């Protein structure tokens, strides 16, 4: 299908780059809203915005086929008071700003997808959490997700379909979690983290992009959608899969007490590693979406080939 205009708000990061390249051959133009101008290439353009105030960038939303909001400070940091405020503000303020701009438009985007997080569900080792029966968890990261989605859905946009896409951990070679895990394997530290029984809900970068295309082409889908591979995996299985694909037979494990020390040293939180995220993409599966990489071994082998 040929698209007209696609807008990626805050699309200068890893996932934004994946989406820009994916849609550049399908759309007349892809516009990235970013705080810093970038070199334009092919049909990918950039517009400067601050994510806080109205400006000329609002004109770009008029008549867009698709708006994807990717704004948000990386949560890979210590949860200090300052960082907590920045994590909240960097998500809520741009979302509310986009909502306000769309409310005032005569020809708003057809579909607005807010990339939120599958971490909104509780720590789950007993059964998967889906869009219908999943239980919302407790804690700082969950409160962020709840406020984020509330600010998204509370805007009045009757002519724009809205989807909160609860994204799992996106796996690819250029950035995100995978290169960091691969480095541990290369250093001989690629064993399980903690007890290794915690689940990780993940998705290959190609499936993440393809799922957004799928959702655009299925106007009956709206509201909350989980975006994860159908097969969540335990941490020890993930690390074994990476070691196997890389050709490494051994990896030292990292017990929880050691992770706590390491997290302080590198400025992150152990929750990002030890929380069990077992999420099921029921809506995508029920609608017939065909995952190119449904299992972790195939996904890891493909990433390493690239």
C-alpha positions as CSV (number, residue, x, y, z in Angstrom):
1,X,0.0,0.0,0.0
2,X,1.2,3.5,-0.8
3,X,1.0,6.1,2.0
4,X,0.9,9.8,1.7
5,X,2.6,11.4,4.7
6,X,3.9,9.7,7.9
7,X,5.0,11.7,10.9
8,X,7.4,10.4,13.6
9,X,7.3,12.6,16.6
10,X,10.6,12.2,18.6
11,X,11.7,9.8,15.8
12,X,15.4,10.5,16.0
13,X,16.2,7.5,18.2
14,X,16.7,3.8,17.5
15,X,13.1,2.7,16.8
16,X,12.4,6.0,15.0
17,X,15.2,5.2,12.6
18,X,13.9,1.7,12.0
19,X,10.4,3.1,11.2
20,X,11.7,5.9,9.0
21,X,13.7,3.5,6.9
22,X,10.8,0.9,6.8
23,X,8.2,3.4,5.6
24,X,10.4,5.6,3.4
25,X,9.8,3.4,0.3
26,X,6.1,3.2,1.0
27,X,5.2,6.9,1.6
28,X,5.4,10.1,-0.3
29,X,7.3,11.5,2.7
30,X,8.3,10.6,6.2
31,X,8.7,13.6,8.5
32,X,10.6,13.3,11.8
33,X,9.8,15.9,14.5
34,X,13.1,16.3,16.4
35,X,14.8,18.9,18.7
36,X,17.9,18.9,16.5
37,X,17.9,19.1,12.7
38,X,19.3,16.2,10.8
39,X,20.6,15.5,7.3
40,X,17.7,14.7,5.1
41,X,17.8,11.6,2.8
42,X,15.5,10.3,0.2
43,X,11.9,10.8,1.3
44,X,12.9,11.3,5.0
45,X,12.7,14.9,6.2
46,X,13.1,16.6,9.6
47,X,11.2,19.4,11.3
48,X,12.4,21.0,14.5
49,X,10.1,21.2,17.5
50,X,10.7,21.3,21.2
51,X,7.9,18.9,22.2
52,X,6.5,21.5,24.5
53,X,5.0,24.4,22.5
54,X,3.0,24.9,19.3
55,X,4.8,26.0,16.2
56,X,4.9,25.6,12.4
57,X,5.4,21.9,12.9
58,X,1.7,21.5,13.5
59,X,1.1,22.1,9.8
60,X,2.9,18.9,9.0
61,X,0.2,16.9,10.8
62,X,-2.6,18.1,8.5
63,X,-3.7,15.3,6.2
64,X,-1.1,12.8,7.5
65,X,-2.0,9.1,7.1
66,X,-0.1,8.1,10.2
67,X,1.4,9.8,13.3
68,X,3.7,7.8,15.6
69,X,4.7,9.3,18.9
70,X,8.0,7.9,20.2
71,X,8.9,10.7,22.7
72,X,10.3,9.7,26.1
73,X,13.5,9.9,28.1
74,X,15.3,6.5,28.2
75,X,14.4,4.7,31.4
76,X,17.9,3.1,31.6
77,X,18.9,5.4,34.4
78,X,18.8,5.7,38.2
79,X,15.3,6.6,39.5
80,X,16.4,9.9,41.2
81,X,13.9,12.6,41.8
82,X,15.3,14.6,38.8
83,X,15.2,11.6,36.5
84,X,11.7,10.6,37.5
85,X,10.4,14.1,36.7
86,X,12.2,14.0,33.3
87,X,10.8,10.5,32.5
88,X,7.2,11.7,33.3
89,X,7.5,15.1,31.5
90,X,9.2,13.7,28.4
91,X,6.2,11.4,27.8
92,X,3.2,13.4,29.1
93,X,4.0,16.9,27.7
94,X,4.6,15.9,24.0
95,X,1.6,13.5,24.1
96,X,-0.7,16.3,25.5
97,X,0.8,18.8,23.0
98,X,0.1,16.5,20.0
99,X,-3.5,15.9,21.3
100,X,-4.2,19.6,21.6
101,X,-2.9,20.2,18.1
102,X,-5.0,17.4,16.6
103,X,-8.1,18.6,18.4
104,X,-7.9,21.9,16.6
105,X,-7.4,20.4,13.1
106,X,-9.8,20.2,10.2
107,X,-7.9,17.4,8.5
108,X,-6.1,15.5,11.3
109,X,-4.0,12.3,11.0
110,X,-6.0,9.2,10.2
111,X,-4.2,7.1,12.8
112,X,-2.2,8.2,15.9
113,X,-0.1,5.5,17.5
114,X,1.5,6.3,20.9
115,X,4.5,3.9,21.6
116,X,4.0,3.0,25.2
117,X,5.4,0.1,27.1
118,X,4.6,-3.5,27.9
119,X,6.1,-3.0,31.3
120,X,2.7,-1.7,32.5
121,X,1.7,-5.2,33.4
122,X,2.6,-6.8,36.8
123,X,5.6,-9.1,37.4
124,X,4.3,-12.3,35.9
125,X,5.8,-15.8,36.1
126,X,2.5,-17.7,36.3
127,X,0.7,-16.8,33.0
128,X,0.9,-14.3,30.2
129,X,-0.7,-10.9,30.4
130,X,-2.8,-9.7,27.4
131,X,-5.0,-6.8,26.4
132,X,-8.2,-8.5,27.9
133,X,-7.1,-10.1,31.1
134,X,-3.7,-8.6,31.9
135,X,-3.2,-7.1,35.3
136,X,-1.6,-3.7,35.7
137,X,1.3,-3.8,38.1
138,X,2.6,-1.4,40.8
139,X,5.7,0.8,41.1
140,X,7.3,3.8,39.4
141,X,7.5,2.5,35.9
142,X,3.9,1.3,35.9
143,X,2.7,4.7,37.2
144,X,4.5,6.3,34.3
145,X,2.8,4.0,31.8
146,X,-0.6,4.6,33.4
147,X,-0.3,8.4,33.3
148,X,1.2,8.2,29.8
149,X,-1.8,6.3,28.4
150,X,-4.3,8.4,30.3
151,X,-2.9,11.6,28.8
152,X,-3.1,9.9,25.4
153,X,-6.7,8.7,25.5
154,X,-8.2,11.7,27.3
155,X,-7.7,13.9,24.3
156,X,-10.8,14.4,22.2
157,X,-9.9,13.3,18.6
158,X,-13.0,11.9,17.1
159,X,-11.6,11.9,13.5
160,X,-8.3,10.2,14.5
161,X,-8.1,6.6,15.4
162,X,-5.8,6.0,18.4
163,X,-3.7,3.0,19.5
164,X,-1.5,2.8,22.6
165,X,1.1,0.3,21.4
166,X,2.5,-1.5,24.4
167,X,5.9,-2.3,23.0
168,X,8.1,-5.0,24.3
169,X,12.0,-4.9,24.2
170,X,12.9,-4.3,20.5
171,X,15.8,-6.4,19.4
172,X,18.2,-5.3,16.7
173,X,21.9,-5.0,16.2
174,X,22.3,-1.2,16.0
175,X,21.0,-0.2,19.4
176,X,18.8,-1.1,22.3
177,X,19.1,-4.2,24.6
178,X,20.7,-6.7,22.1
179,X,24.1,-5.1,21.6
180,X,24.6,-4.8,25.3
181,X,23.7,-8.4,25.9
182,X,25.9,-9.5,23.0
183,X,28.8,-7.6,24.6
184,X,28.3,-9.5,27.8
185,X,28.5,-12.8,25.8
186,X,31.7,-11.6,24.1
187,X,33.3,-10.9,27.5
188,X,32.3,-14.3,28.8
189,X,29.7,-12.8,31.1
190,X,26.7,-14.0,29.1
191,X,25.1,-16.3,31.7
192,X,21.7,-15.9,33.4
193,X,20.9,-12.7,35.3
194,X,19.4,-13.2,38.7
195,X,17.8,-16.6,38.9
196,X,17.2,-16.5,35.1
197,X,13.6,-17.4,35.5
198,X,12.2,-14.0,34.7
199,X,10.4,-13.6,31.4
200,X,11.3,-11.1,28.8
201,X,8.7,-10.0,26.2
202,X,10.6,-9.0,23.1
203,X,10.0,-8.3,19.4
204,X,12.3,-8.3,16.4
205,X,12.8,-4.8,14.9
206,X,11.3,-5.9,11.6
207,X,8.1,-7.2,13.2
208,X,7.8,-4.0,15.3
209,X,7.7,-1.9,12.1
210,X,5.5,-4.4,10.2
211,X,3.0,-4.5,13.1
212,X,2.5,-0.7,12.7
213,X,1.8,-1.1,9.0
214,X,-0.6,-3.9,9.8
215,X,-2.5,-1.8,12.4
216,X,-2.9,1.0,9.9
217,X,-4.4,-1.4,7.4
218,X,-6.9,-2.7,10.0
219,X,-9.2,0.2,10.9
220,X,-11.3,-2.0,13.2
221,X,-8.4,-2.1,15.7
222,X,-8.0,0.7,18.2
223,X,-7.3,1.2,21.9
224,X,-4.6,-0.8,23.7
225,X,-2.5,-3.3,21.6
226,X,0.4,-5.4,22.9
227,X,3.4,-5.4,20.5
228,X,5.6,-8.4,21.5
229,X,6.6,-11.7,19.9
230,X,4.1,-14.5,20.6
231,X,6.8,-16.4,22.5
232,X,8.0,-14.7,25.6
233,X,11.2,-16.3,26.9
234,X,13.0,-16.7,30.2
235,X,16.2,-14.8,30.8
236,X,18.4,-18.0,30.9
237,X,16.9,-19.1,27.5
238,X,17.6,-15.7,26.0
239,X,21.2,-15.7,27.1
240,X,21.7,-19.3,25.9
241,X,20.2,-18.4,22.5
242,X,22.7,-15.5,22.1
243,X,25.6,-17.6,23.2
244,X,24.6,-20.4,20.8
245,X,24.2,-18.1,17.8
246,X,27.5,-16.4,18.6
247,X,29.3,-19.7,19.1
248,X,30.2,-19.2,22.8
249,X,29.7,-22.2,25.1
250,X,30.1,-20.5,28.4
251,X,28.9,-17.5,30.2
252,X,29.3,-16.4,33.8
253,X,26.0,-15.8,35.6
254,X,25.2,-12.6,37.4
255,X,23.4,-13.1,40.7
256,X,20.9,-10.5,41.9
257,X,23.3,-9.0,44.6
258,X,26.0,-8.5,41.9
259,X,23.5,-6.9,39.6
260,X,22.5,-4.4,42.3
261,X,26.1,-3.3,42.7
262,X,26.6,-3.1,38.9
263,X,23.4,-1.2,38.4
264,X,24.6,1.5,40.8
265,X,28.0,1.7,39.1
266,X,26.6,2.1,35.5
267,X,23.6,4.2,36.6
268,X,20.6,2.0,36.0
269,X,18.0,0.0,37.9
270,X,17.9,-3.7,38.5
271,X,14.1,-3.7,37.7
272,X,15.0,-3.4,34.0
273,X,16.7,-6.8,34.2
274,X,14.9,-8.7,36.9
275,X,11.2,-7.8,36.4
276,X,9.4,-10.7,34.7
277,X,7.5,-9.4,31.7
278,X,5.3,-12.1,30.2
279,X,3.1,-10.4,27.7
280,X,1.0,-11.9,24.9
281,X,0.0,-10.0,21.7
282,X,-3.6,-11.4,21.6
283,X,-5.0,-8.7,19.4
284,X,-2.3,-8.9,16.8
285,X,-2.6,-12.7,16.7
286,X,-6.4,-12.7,16.5
287,X,-6.3,-10.2,13.7
288,X,-4.0,-12.5,11.7
289,X,-0.7,-10.7,11.9
290,X,2.1,-13.1,10.8
291,X,5.2,-12.6,12.8
292,X,8.3,-13.1,10.7
293,X,10.3,-13.9,13.9
294,X,8.0,-15.6,16.3
295,X,10.8,-17.4,18.2
296,X,14.0,-16.1,19.8
297,X,16.5,-18.4,18.2
298,X,15.5,-17.4,14.7
299,X,15.4,-13.7,15.7
300,X,18.9,-13.8,17.3
301,X,20.4,-15.7,14.3
302,X,19.0,-13.1,11.9
303,X,20.3,-10.2,13.9
304,X,23.8,-11.6,14.1
305,X,23.8,-12.3,10.3
306,X,23.4,-8.6,9.8
